[in-house]
């Protein structure tokens, strides 16, 4: 039962949400920001369970049009979706209640995206927008929400409602830095979906699913290469503006492995053999960035304590 459930929600694919979370948590730690563990834990549970929910919805819908079968009867599979959704929504609403309307609004948009990614008359997954939306929602909004609930109020965004007037102020420099920080998870998350769609383009067209590679053709491979290297460029800029310590540049040692994985995918685009290279590169780049940020934080604390 448990193995079927884990296959149904594809637990192995949750690295994009978990790594984006850990990457942002590492920055908070290295920046000596006091982490609100109650809110952070609530956010993590809501985020992860809803990620499971969207995967379950995706599998439930897709098995209507392909030759694959669900791990459970359709009625049971549907119940699982509703249970997961309720759990995710409950923790999400609790988080919004404990914080403010920004969390409620952004969280609500995330929930809508997750549902309509596969479900609806024109699912996002059947359009050339999957890479963009998955990159933004996993790579940008997860870090934004985690940083927002832990940073001092108004550090990124602040709003007020007074006498029927809604006003919002955005702190430009902190928000620009946050956007720069999210380039690695945005690019690498989008790249996993891009690689998946490149491998499946012929099968997708057969079921009238026209993804980005269908429109880009061979240029999809150029985009694949670019999305793998952009995180390193972002890292250089973050170190140059002293957003991250120079120690993080050690991550460039991973570029040789990443380059090898890129070449293997460029040679052959197969779901069974080379698609995994996009996931490997995600883990290698995000893992090295996250680890070195944490190490930098520990070293800074050690120096300060001397």
C-alpha positions as CSV (number, residue, x, y, z in Angstrom):
1,X,0.0,0.0,0.0
2,X,2.7,2.5,1.0
3,X,4.9,1.7,-2.0
4,X,1.8,2.3,-4.3
5,X,1.1,5.5,-2.6
6,X,4.7,6.8,-2.9
7,X,4.6,5.9,-6.6
8,X,1.3,7.6,-7.1
9,X,2.5,10.9,-5.6
10,X,6.0,10.3,-7.2
11,X,7.9,11.1,-4.0
12,X,11.2,10.9,-5.9
13,X,10.3,14.0,-7.9
14,X,9.9,16.3,-4.9
15,X,13.5,17.6,-5.0
16,X,12.4,20.8,-6.7
17,X,10.3,22.0,-3.7
18,X,12.5,20.5,-1.0
19,X,15.7,21.9,-2.4
20,X,14.2,25.4,-3.0
21,X,13.1,25.3,0.6
22,X,16.6,24.2,2.0
23,X,18.4,26.7,-0.3
24,X,16.3,29.6,1.2
25,X,16.7,28.3,4.7
26,X,20.4,28.2,4.2
27,X,20.4,31.9,3.3
28,X,18.4,32.8,6.4
29,X,20.9,30.8,8.5
30,X,24.0,32.4,6.9
31,X,22.4,35.9,7.2
32,X,21.9,35.3,10.9
33,X,18.2,35.7,10.7
34,X,16.2,34.2,13.5
35,X,14.0,31.5,12.0
36,X,10.5,31.2,13.2
37,X,10.3,27.4,13.2
38,X,6.6,27.2,13.9
39,X,5.7,29.2,10.8
40,X,8.5,27.6,8.8
41,X,7.3,24.1,9.7
42,X,3.7,24.9,8.8
43,X,4.9,26.3,5.5
44,X,7.0,23.2,4.7
45,X,4.2,20.8,5.4
46,X,1.7,22.8,3.3
47,X,4.3,23.2,0.5
48,X,5.3,19.6,0.4
49,X,1.8,18.1,0.8
50,X,0.4,20.4,-1.9
51,X,3.3,19.3,-4.2
52,X,2.2,15.7,-3.6
53,X,-1.4,16.8,-4.4
54,X,-0.5,18.4,-7.7
55,X,1.4,15.2,-8.8
56,X,-1.6,13.1,-7.8
57,X,-3.9,15.3,-9.8
58,X,-1.5,15.1,-12.8
59,X,-1.4,11.3,-12.7
60,X,-5.2,11.0,-12.2
61,X,-5.9,13.2,-15.2
62,X,-3.1,11.9,-17.5
63,X,-4.1,8.3,-17.1
64,X,-7.4,9.1,-18.8
65,X,-5.5,9.8,-22.1
66,X,-2.4,7.5,-22.0
67,X,-1.9,3.8,-21.6
68,X,-0.8,3.9,-18.0
69,X,-2.8,2.8,-15.1
70,X,-3.2,4.3,-11.6
71,X,-1.8,2.6,-8.6
72,X,-5.3,2.6,-7.0
73,X,-8.9,2.4,-8.2
74,X,-9.9,5.8,-9.5
75,X,-12.4,6.4,-6.7
76,X,-9.6,5.8,-4.1
77,X,-7.1,7.8,-6.0
78,X,-9.6,10.7,-6.0
79,X,-10.1,10.4,-2.2
80,X,-6.3,10.6,-1.8
81,X,-6.2,13.8,-3.8
82,X,-8.9,15.4,-1.6
83,X,-7.3,14.3,1.6
84,X,-3.9,15.7,0.5
85,X,-5.5,18.9,-0.6
86,X,-7.3,19.4,2.7
87,X,-4.1,18.8,4.7
88,X,-2.2,21.3,2.5
89,X,-4.9,23.9,2.6
90,X,-5.3,23.6,6.4
91,X,-1.6,24.3,7.1
92,X,-1.6,27.0,4.4
93,X,-4.6,28.8,6.0
94,X,-3.1,28.5,9.4
95,X,0.1,30.1,8.1
96,X,-1.9,32.9,6.5
97,X,-3.8,33.4,9.7
98,X,-0.6,33.7,11.6
99,X,1.0,36.1,9.1
100,X,-0.9,38.4,6.7
101,X,-2.7,38.9,3.4
102,X,0.5,38.6,1.3
103,X,1.0,35.0,2.3
104,X,-2.7,34.3,1.8
105,X,-2.7,35.9,-1.7
106,X,0.6,34.3,-2.9
107,X,-0.4,30.9,-1.4
108,X,-3.7,31.1,-3.1
109,X,-2.1,31.7,-6.4
110,X,0.1,28.7,-5.9
111,X,-2.9,26.5,-5.1
112,X,-4.7,27.7,-8.2
113,X,-1.6,27.0,-10.4
114,X,-1.2,23.5,-8.9
115,X,-4.8,22.6,-9.6
116,X,-5.0,24.1,-13.1
117,X,-1.6,22.8,-14.2
118,X,-3.3,19.6,-15.3
119,X,-7.0,20.1,-14.6
120,X,-9.4,22.3,-16.6
121,X,-10.4,23.0,-20.2
122,X,-6.9,24.3,-21.2
123,X,-4.4,22.8,-18.7
124,X,-1.1,24.6,-18.3
125,X,0.8,21.3,-18.9
126,X,-0.6,21.1,-22.4
127,X,0.7,24.6,-23.3
128,X,4.2,26.0,-23.9
129,X,4.1,27.6,-20.5
130,X,4.9,24.7,-18.2
131,X,8.6,25.5,-17.9
132,X,7.9,29.1,-17.1
133,X,5.3,28.5,-14.5
134,X,7.0,25.6,-12.8
135,X,10.2,27.6,-12.6
136,X,8.5,30.6,-11.1
137,X,6.2,28.8,-8.7
138,X,8.8,26.3,-7.4
139,X,11.9,28.4,-7.8
140,X,10.6,31.9,-7.0
141,X,7.5,31.7,-4.8
142,X,8.8,29.0,-2.4
143,X,11.9,31.1,-1.5
144,X,9.8,34.3,-1.4
145,X,7.3,32.9,1.0
146,X,9.9,31.3,3.3
147,X,11.9,34.6,3.3
148,X,8.8,36.7,3.8
149,X,7.6,34.8,6.9
150,X,11.0,35.0,8.6
151,X,12.3,38.4,7.7
152,X,11.2,41.5,9.7
153,X,7.8,42.8,8.6
154,X,8.2,45.1,5.6
155,X,11.6,43.8,4.7
156,X,10.4,42.8,1.2
157,X,6.8,43.9,0.7
158,X,4.4,45.9,2.9
159,X,0.8,46.8,2.4
160,X,-2.0,48.7,4.2
161,X,-5.7,49.1,3.9
162,X,-7.1,52.4,5.2
163,X,-10.4,54.2,4.5
164,X,-11.1,51.9,1.5
165,X,-7.7,52.5,0.0
166,X,-5.2,49.6,-0.6
167,X,-1.6,50.6,-0.9
168,X,1.5,48.4,-1.3
169,X,5.1,49.3,-1.1
170,X,8.0,47.2,-2.4
171,X,11.6,47.6,-1.2
172,X,13.3,47.5,-4.6
173,X,16.9,46.5,-3.6
174,X,15.9,43.6,-1.2
175,X,13.4,42.3,-3.8
176,X,16.0,42.6,-6.6
177,X,18.4,40.6,-4.5
178,X,15.8,38.0,-3.8
179,X,15.0,37.7,-7.5
180,X,18.7,37.2,-8.2
181,X,18.9,34.6,-5.4
182,X,16.1,32.7,-7.0
183,X,17.6,32.4,-10.5
184,X,19.3,29.0,-9.8
185,X,16.1,27.2,-8.6
186,X,14.0,29.0,-11.3
187,X,16.3,27.9,-14.1
188,X,17.0,24.4,-12.9
189,X,13.4,23.6,-12.1
190,X,12.3,24.9,-15.5
191,X,15.1,22.8,-17.0
192,X,13.8,19.5,-15.6
193,X,10.5,20.1,-17.2
194,X,12.1,21.2,-20.4
195,X,14.2,18.0,-20.6
196,X,11.1,16.0,-19.8
197,X,9.1,17.7,-22.6
198,X,12.0,17.3,-25.1
199,X,12.1,13.6,-24.5
200,X,8.3,13.3,-24.8
201,X,7.6,15.7,-27.6
202,X,6.5,13.1,-30.1
203,X,4.3,11.3,-27.6
204,X,2.8,14.7,-26.4
205,X,1.9,15.7,-29.9
206,X,0.1,12.4,-30.4
207,X,-2.3,13.3,-27.5
208,X,-2.5,17.0,-28.6
209,X,-0.2,18.2,-25.9
210,X,1.9,21.1,-27.5
211,X,4.7,21.9,-25.1
212,X,7.5,24.4,-25.5
213,X,9.9,22.0,-27.4
214,X,7.2,21.6,-30.0
215,X,7.4,25.3,-30.9
216,X,11.2,25.7,-30.3
217,X,12.4,22.6,-32.2
218,X,16.1,22.2,-32.0
219,X,16.5,25.5,-30.2
220,X,15.1,23.7,-27.1
221,X,18.6,22.1,-26.7
222,X,20.2,25.6,-26.6
223,X,17.8,26.7,-23.9
224,X,18.6,23.5,-22.0
225,X,22.3,24.4,-22.0
226,X,21.6,28.0,-21.0
227,X,19.4,27.1,-18.1
228,X,22.2,24.9,-16.7
229,X,24.8,27.6,-16.8
230,X,22.7,30.7,-15.7
231,X,22.9,29.7,-12.0
232,X,26.7,30.0,-12.1
233,X,26.4,33.5,-13.6
234,X,23.9,34.4,-10.9
235,X,26.4,33.1,-8.2
236,X,29.2,35.3,-9.6
237,X,26.9,38.4,-9.3
238,X,25.7,37.5,-5.8
239,X,29.3,37.1,-4.6
240,X,30.4,40.3,-6.4
241,X,27.7,42.3,-4.6
242,X,28.6,40.6,-1.3
243,X,25.2,38.9,-1.1
244,X,27.0,35.6,-0.7
245,X,30.5,35.0,0.7
246,X,33.4,34.2,-1.7
247,X,33.5,30.6,-0.3
248,X,30.4,29.8,-2.4
249,X,32.5,30.1,-5.6
250,X,33.9,26.7,-4.8
251,X,30.7,25.5,-6.4
252,X,32.3,26.1,-9.8
253,X,34.2,22.9,-9.2
254,X,30.9,21.1,-10.1
255,X,30.8,22.6,-13.6
256,X,32.8,19.8,-15.1
257,X,30.3,17.2,-14.0
258,X,27.4,19.4,-15.1
259,X,29.1,19.9,-18.5
260,X,29.4,16.1,-18.9
261,X,25.8,15.6,-18.1
262,X,24.8,18.3,-20.6
263,X,26.8,16.7,-23.3
264,X,25.2,13.3,-22.7
265,X,21.7,14.8,-23.0
266,X,22.7,16.7,-26.2
267,X,23.9,13.5,-27.7
268,X,20.7,11.6,-26.9
269,X,17.4,12.8,-25.6
270,X,15.7,9.7,-24.1
271,X,13.4,9.5,-21.1
272,X,14.8,6.2,-19.9
273,X,18.5,7.1,-20.1
274,X,19.4,10.8,-20.3
275,X,16.5,12.7,-18.9
276,X,17.9,11.9,-15.4
277,X,20.8,14.2,-16.3
278,X,18.6,17.2,-15.8
279,X,17.8,16.0,-12.3
280,X,21.4,15.2,-11.6
281,X,22.4,18.7,-12.6
282,X,19.7,20.2,-10.4
283,X,20.9,18.2,-7.4
284,X,24.6,19.0,-8.1
285,X,24.2,22.7,-8.5
286,X,21.5,23.4,-5.9
287,X,23.2,21.0,-3.5
288,X,26.6,22.6,-3.8
289,X,25.2,26.1,-3.5
290,X,23.1,25.2,-0.4
291,X,25.9,23.3,1.3
292,X,28.4,26.1,0.8
293,X,26.0,28.8,2.0
294,X,25.5,26.7,5.2
295,X,29.2,26.2,5.7
296,X,29.8,29.9,5.2
297,X,27.2,30.6,7.9
298,X,28.9,28.2,10.3
299,X,32.3,29.7,9.7
300,X,30.9,33.2,10.2
301,X,29.4,32.1,13.5
302,X,32.7,30.5,14.6
303,X,34.7,33.6,13.8
304,X,32.2,35.9,15.6
305,X,32.3,33.7,18.7
306,X,36.2,33.9,19.0
